[in-house]
């Protein structure tokens, strides 16, 4: 496929000429192309977020492994000391899993901050190659690491892969019918579910974390194959792939539609135009920041502290189940766009903040009697987060002009990453404070 908007337009012109000479072929071909692109974007979403999810699922094991190796290296023969804070009722690691979250998100934040300023100058294909290589490197580095520092370097590689991929593929949706946004979002939700479930299942079956990570090296290969072999060159944005209601809903509320407006014209925007578009996006960016702040404060700040001693599950197993159930909720709601669309995403932000307040209160007061209640709340938390993500980007796609859509998608990518980064920064001191309580 082409690697720039200009080459795609030349391909589109040649495809139009072929279509004119073969009037009966397009209908069947367009359906086939629609499905190839839909499946292609689903696989891209799956593979792009897979390493990110796996690193978060493995966060407890990464920190636990370092403590175990430290004990073996420095402790005299005799009973092995516990790696946890035994004086605390929370059974804490000495380092919060939020440390892994920050390593998994801060590089992504930097990429997304810089993306609207100049990432469009790089062709798409090299960006995808770098994303795939970084993803593979993250699995290998974390698998063979013997220290937290080296493991976090591997997590950083996974973050670069995920951040660069998300900016690239969401920008790419500007050249396709808006339906591919739903498929992309569903794929990212699938990454959460399959990534956490595969890590949980393989480790529960007795496979070591190292071999579990190495078994996932096929994911970066699948990402590259989907982009280079499955995805087709974009066709002109017309009603193909969109229903009449969706086409009518394409109101350029953010940015001004002009006769010359075409997807891919974002490179031509002035700084003033970019600022104007960005201000229009704040209606969607702020709620998504709040949603992701609340849910990742829960995930990486509170999951480890929501520890139940009266179950057959170990602390590490409880943490993995929390991650898997959260990702199951995310997958379900990110795949629900065709049956449930939400215009006012502020409601989702409010509900997610209430979730945070409830679970934080339980960590402090310990009033929820069963881990199964926590399971239900975490599943609900995932449903809210996934719904906020897919509806935000769908609404932006409908309400931006063709000229501004590629830039708008790049700029809005900062929302979830900013919220996650803020939650990680605040979760670290909270972890230290609570874990020193008797």
matplotlib code that plots the C-alpha trace (Angstrom):
import matplotlib.pyplot as plt

x = [0.0, 1.1, 2.9, 1.7, -1.5, -0.2, 0.6, -2.8, -4.6, -2.7, -3.8, -7.3, -7.4, -6.2, -8.7, -11.5, -10.4, -10.5, -13.9, -15.3, -14.2, -15.7, -19.2, -20.4, -17.4, -17.3, -20.2, -18.7, -15.2, -16.2, -17.7, -14.6, -12.4, -14.6, -14.2, -10.5, -10.0, -12.3, -10.5, -7.2, -7.9, -9.2, -5.9, -3.9, -5.8, -5.2, -1.5, -0.8, -2.0, -1.0, 2.4, 1.2, -1.5, 0.8, 3.4, 0.7, -0.6, 3.0, 3.7, 3.3, 5.6, 8.3, 8.6, 8.3, 11.1, 13.5, 12.8, 13.3, 16.6, 17.7, 17.0, 19.0, 22.0, 22.3, 20.7, 22.7, 21.5, 18.4, 14.7, 14.0, 12.6, 9.3, 9.5, 6.5, 5.9, 4.8, 3.8, 1.1, -2.3, -2.0, 0.9, 2.7, 5.6, 8.3, 7.7, 4.2, 3.0, 2.4, 6.2, 5.6, 2.6, 4.7, 7.4, 4.6, 2.9, 5.4, 7.1, 3.7, 2.8, 5.9, 5.1, 1.5, 2.5, 4.9, 2.7, 0.5, 3.5, 5.4, 4.8, 2.8, 6.0, 7.1, 5.6, 3.3, 5.2, 8.4, 6.4, 4.7, 8.0, 9.5, 6.4, 6.7, 10.4, 9.9, 7.1, 9.2, 12.1, 10.0, 9.0, 12.5, 14.1, 11.6, 11.7, 15.5, 15.9, 17.4, 16.6, 13.8, 15.8, 16.3, 12.7, 11.5, 13.6, 11.7, 8.4, 9.5, 10.1, 6.5, 5.3, 7.0, 5.5, 2.0, 2.1, 3.6, 1.2, -1.9, -1.1, -0.3, -3.3, -5.9, -4.5, -4.8, -8.5, -9.0, -8.5, -11.2, -14.9, -15.6, -16.7, -13.1, -12.8, -15.2, -13.2, -9.9, -11.4, -12.8, -9.3, -7.7, -10.3, -9.5, -5.9, -6.8, -8.9, -6.6, -3.4, -4.4, -6.2, -3.3, -0.9, -3.2, -3.9, -0.3, 1.0, -1.8, -1.0, 2.5, 4.4, 7.0, 6.6, 9.7, 8.4, 5.0, 6.4, 8.6, 5.5, 4.0, 6.6, 4.2, 2.1, 4.5, 4.8, 1.0, 0.9, 3.3, 1.5, -1.8, -0.6, 1.5, -0.5, -4.1, -5.0, -5.9, -5.1, -7.7, -10.7, -12.4, -14.5, -18.0, -21.1, -19.6, -19.3, -21.4, -25.2, -27.3, -27.7, -23.9, -23.3, -25.9, -24.3, -20.9, -21.3, -18.0, -18.6, -14.8, -13.1, -14.7, -15.6, -14.4, -14.8, -11.1, -11.1, -9.8, -8.5, -4.7, -4.6, -3.5, 0.1, -1.1, -2.7, -1.3, -0.6, -3.6, -5.8, -4.4, -5.0, -8.6, -9.3, -7.7, -9.9, -12.9, -11.7, -11.6, -15.2, -14.1, -10.6, -11.3, -13.9, -11.6, -8.7, -10.9, -12.1, -8.6, -7.2, -9.8, -9.6, -5.8, -5.6, -7.7, -5.8, -2.2, -2.8, -5.5, -5.5, -2.5, -4.1, -7.4, -6.0, -8.3, -6.7, -9.9, -9.7, -7.9, -6.2, -2.8, -2.0, -0.4, -3.4, -5.9, -4.0, -4.0, -7.8, -8.4, -6.5, -8.3, -11.8, -11.1, -9.9, -13.0, -15.2, -13.1, -13.4, -17.2, -17.8, -15.2, -17.0, -20.5, -20.6, -23.0, -25.6, -24.9, -23.6, -23.1, -22.9, -22.3, -19.1, -19.1, -21.5, -19.0, -16.3, -18.6, -19.4, -15.8, -14.8, -17.5, -15.9, -12.6, -14.1, -15.8, -12.7, -10.4, -12.8, -12.8, -9.0, -9.0, -12.0, -12.2, -16.0, -16.6, -16.8, -16.1, -13.7, -16.5, -18.0, -14.7, -14.8, -18.1, -17.0, -13.8, -15.8, -18.1, -15.0, -13.8, -17.2, -17.1, -13.5, -14.1, -17.3, -15.6, -12.7, -14.7, -17.5, -15.0, -13.1, -16.3, -17.8, -14.7, -14.7, -18.2, -17.8, -14.6, -14.1, -12.2, -9.3, -8.9, -9.8, -6.3, -4.9, -7.9, -7.4, -3.7, -4.4, -7.2, -4.8, -3.3, -6.4, -6.1, -2.3, -2.4, -5.0, -3.0, 0.2, -1.4, -2.8, 0.6, 2.3, -0.3, -0.6, 3.1, 3.0, -0.4, 1.1, 4.0, 1.7, -0.8, 1.8, 3.4, 0.2, 0.0]
y = [0.0, 3.6, 5.4, 8.9, 10.8, 12.0, 8.5, 7.3, 9.9, 8.8, 5.3, 6.4, 8.2, 5.1, 3.0, 5.4, 5.0, 1.2, 1.4, 3.5, 0.8, -2.1, -0.8, -4.1, -5.1, -2.3, -3.5, -6.9, -5.5, -2.7, -5.2, -7.3, -4.3, -3.1, -6.4, -6.5, -3.1, -3.8, -7.0, -5.2, -2.4, -4.9, -6.9, -3.6, -2.5, -6.0, -6.2, -2.5, -2.6, -6.2, -5.6, -2.6, -4.8, -7.7, -5.5, -4.1, -7.7, -8.7, -5.7, -7.6, -10.4, -7.9, -6.3, -9.5, -11.1, -8.3, -8.6, -12.4, -12.0, -9.4, -11.7, -14.5, -12.3, -10.6, -12.8, -15.3, -19.0, -19.5, -18.8, -16.5, -13.2, -12.2, -9.6, -7.8, -5.3, -7.7, -5.0, -3.7, -5.3, -4.7, -7.2, -4.5, -4.8, -2.4, -0.6, 0.2, -1.3, 2.3, 2.4, -0.1, 2.0, 5.1, 3.3, 1.9, 5.3, 8.2, 7.4, 7.2, 10.6, 12.2, 10.7, 11.9, 15.4, 15.7, 14.0, 16.9, 19.1, 17.1, 13.3, 13.7, 14.5, 10.9, 8.3, 5.7, 2.6, 3.4, 4.3, 0.9, -0.9, 0.9, 0.1, -3.6, -3.8, -2.1, -4.4, -7.5, -5.9, -5.3, -9.0, -10.2, -7.6, -8.2, -12.0, -12.1, -9.3, -10.0, -6.6, -4.1, -1.4, -3.6, -4.8, -1.2, -0.5, -3.3, -1.8, 1.5, -0.2, -1.6, 1.9, 3.4, 0.7, 1.3, 5.1, 5.4, 2.8, 4.4, 7.8, 6.3, 4.1, 6.5, 9.1, 6.5, 6.1, 9.6, 8.0, 5.3, 5.2, 6.0, 2.4, 1.4, 3.4, 0.9, -2.0, -0.4, 0.3, -3.3, -4.6, -2.5, -3.9, -7.4, -6.8, -6.0, -9.1, -11.5, -10.0, -10.2, -13.6, -15.2, -14.0, -15.2, -18.5, -19.4, -18.5, -20.3, -23.4, -23.4, -21.6, -19.1, -15.4, -15.5, -18.3, -16.7, -13.4, -15.2, -17.1, -13.7, -12.8, -13.7, -10.6, -8.0, -10.2, -10.3, -6.5, -6.0, -8.6, -7.0, -3.5, -4.5, -7.5, -7.1, -3.4, -2.0, 1.5, 3.9, 4.7, 8.1, 8.8, 8.3, 6.6, 3.1, 1.6, 4.3, 4.3, 7.3, 8.5, 8.4, 10.3, 12.9, 13.2, 14.3, 17.9, 19.9, 21.2, 21.2, 23.0, 24.5, 22.4, 23.9, 22.5, 21.8, 19.9, 16.4, 13.9, 14.1, 17.9, 18.3, 18.9, 22.2, 23.5, 26.7, 26.9, 29.1, 26.5, 23.7, 25.7, 26.4, 22.7, 21.7, 24.1, 22.5, 19.1, 20.0, 19.0, 15.4, 15.5, 16.6, 13.8, 11.2, 12.4, 12.1, 8.6, 7.3, 9.1, 7.5, 4.0, 3.7, 5.2, 2.2, -0.3, 0.6, 2.4, 0.3, -3.2, -4.3, -3.0, -4.7, -7.9, -10.6, -13.2, -15.4, -16.8, -19.6, -17.1, -15.8, -12.1, -12.3, -14.4, -11.8, -9.0, -10.9, -11.6, -7.9, -7.0, -9.7, -8.6, -5.0, -5.8, -7.9, -4.9, -2.7, -5.2, -5.5, -1.8, -0.9, -3.4, -2.0, 1.1, -0.4, -0.9, 1.8, 5.3, 8.0, 11.6, 13.1, 11.4, 13.6, 11.2, 8.4, 10.5, 11.2, 7.5, 6.5, 9.0, 7.6, 4.1, 5.5, 7.1, 3.8, 1.6, 4.1, 4.2, 0.4, 0.3, 2.7, 1.2, -2.4, -2.6, -4.7, -8.3, -10.4, -10.4, -11.1, -7.7, -6.2, -8.4, -6.9, -3.3, -3.8, -5.3, -2.3, 0.0, -1.5, -1.1, 2.7, 3.1, 1.3, 3.2, 6.5, 5.7, 4.4, 7.1, 9.9, 9.0, 8.2, 11.6, 13.4, 11.6, 12.7, 16.3, 17.3, 18.4, 16.2, 18.7, 18.6, 15.0, 13.5, 16.2, 15.9, 12.2, 12.7, 15.5, 13.6, 10.7, 12.6, 12.3, 8.7, 8.9, 12.2, 10.8, 7.6, 9.5, 11.7, 8.7, 7.0, 10.0, 10.2, 6.5, 6.1, 8.3, 6.9, 3.4, 4.3, 6.1, 3.2, 0.5, 2.1, 2.1, -0.7]
z = [0.0, -0.4, 2.4, 2.0, 1.3, -2.1, -3.4, -2.2, -4.2, -7.4, -6.7, -6.2, -9.5, -11.4, -9.5, -10.6, -14.3, -14.0, -12.3, -15.2, -17.7, -15.7, -14.6, -13.0, -10.9, -8.2, -6.0, -5.3, -5.1, -2.7, -0.3, -0.3, 0.2, 3.1, 4.9, 4.2, 5.7, 8.6, 9.5, 8.9, 11.3, 13.9, 13.7, 13.9, 17.0, 18.5, 17.8, 18.6, 22.2, 22.9, 24.4, 26.4, 28.0, 28.7, 30.4, 32.7, 33.4, 34.2, 36.3, 39.6, 38.4, 37.1, 40.5, 42.4, 40.3, 41.1, 44.8, 44.6, 42.7, 45.2, 48.1, 46.5, 45.8, 49.2, 51.8, 53.8, 53.8, 55.9, 55.6, 52.6, 53.7, 52.3, 49.5, 50.8, 53.5, 56.2, 58.6, 56.3, 55.8, 52.1, 51.3, 49.2, 46.8, 47.8, 44.5, 43.2, 40.0, 39.0, 38.3, 35.5, 34.3, 34.1, 32.1, 29.9, 29.3, 29.5, 26.1, 24.6, 26.1, 24.5, 21.1, 21.3, 22.4, 19.4, 16.9, 15.9, 15.4, 12.8, 12.8, 9.6, 7.8, 8.1, 5.8, 7.4, 6.4, 8.3, 11.3, 11.3, 10.9, 13.9, 15.9, 15.1, 15.9, 19.2, 20.1, 19.5, 21.4, 24.4, 24.8, 24.4, 26.7, 29.6, 29.1, 29.6, 32.1, 35.5, 37.0, 37.3, 35.5, 32.4, 32.5, 32.6, 29.5, 27.8, 29.0, 27.5, 24.1, 24.3, 25.1, 22.1, 19.9, 21.2, 21.2, 17.7, 16.4, 17.9, 16.5, 13.1, 12.8, 14.1, 11.7, 9.0, 9.6, 8.1, 4.7, 5.2, 6.0, 9.6, 10.2, 10.5, 13.8, 15.4, 14.1, 15.3, 18.8, 19.0, 18.1, 20.9, 23.3, 22.0, 22.8, 26.4, 26.8, 24.9, 26.2, 29.9, 29.4, 27.6, 30.2, 33.0, 31.3, 30.4, 33.8, 35.6, 33.4, 34.8, 32.1, 33.5, 32.9, 30.7, 28.4, 28.4, 27.0, 24.4, 23.2, 22.2, 19.6, 16.8, 17.6, 16.0, 12.9, 12.6, 12.9, 10.0, 7.9, 8.5, 7.4, 4.4, 3.1, 4.2, 4.3, 0.9, -0.5, 0.7, -1.6, -1.9, 1.2, -0.1, 1.3, 0.8, 4.3, 5.9, 6.3, 5.5, 9.0, 9.5, 6.3, 7.3, 10.7, 9.3, 10.4, 10.4, 13.9, 14.5, 11.7, 8.6, 5.6, 2.2, -1.3, -1.3, 2.0, 1.6, 4.1, 4.4, 4.0, 7.7, 6.6, 5.2, 8.4, 10.0, 13.7, 14.1, 12.4, 14.5, 17.7, 16.6, 15.9, 19.2, 21.2, 19.5, 20.6, 24.3, 24.7, 24.0, 25.3, 28.9, 29.7, 28.2, 30.3, 33.4, 32.5, 32.0, 35.1, 37.3, 35.8, 35.7, 39.2, 40.2, 38.0, 38.9, 42.2, 43.9, 42.3, 44.3, 47.5, 46.9, 48.5, 49.9, 52.2, 52.5, 48.9, 47.2, 44.9, 45.7, 45.6, 42.1, 40.8, 42.2, 40.4, 37.1, 37.5, 38.1, 34.9, 32.9, 34.0, 33.4, 29.9, 29.3, 30.0, 27.8, 24.9, 25.2, 25.2, 22.5, 20.3, 21.0, 18.8, 16.3, 19.0, 21.5, 20.8, 23.4, 22.5, 26.0, 27.2, 30.3, 31.9, 31.6, 33.2, 36.2, 36.6, 36.4, 39.1, 41.3, 40.8, 41.9, 45.0, 46.0, 45.6, 47.3, 50.2, 50.3, 50.4, 53.4, 55.2, 54.0, 53.9, 50.8, 52.1, 49.0, 46.1, 43.8, 44.4, 43.4, 40.2, 39.2, 39.9, 37.9, 35.0, 35.1, 35.2, 32.0, 30.3, 31.1, 29.9, 26.6, 25.9, 26.5, 24.1, 21.1, 21.3, 21.7, 18.5, 16.6, 17.5, 16.5, 13.1, 12.5, 13.6, 12.0, 8.4, 6.0, 6.0, 9.7, 10.5, 10.3, 12.7, 15.0, 15.4, 16.2, 18.7, 20.5, 21.0, 23.9, 26.0, 27.3, 27.7, 29.6, 32.1, 32.5, 33.1, 35.8, 37.5, 37.6, 39.1, 41.9, 42.5, 43.4, 46.6, 47.5, 47.4, 49.6, 52.1, 52.4, 52.5, 55.5, 57.5, 60.1]

ax = plt.figure().add_subplot(projection="3d")
ax.plot(x, y, z, "-o")
ax.set_aspect("equal")
plt.show()
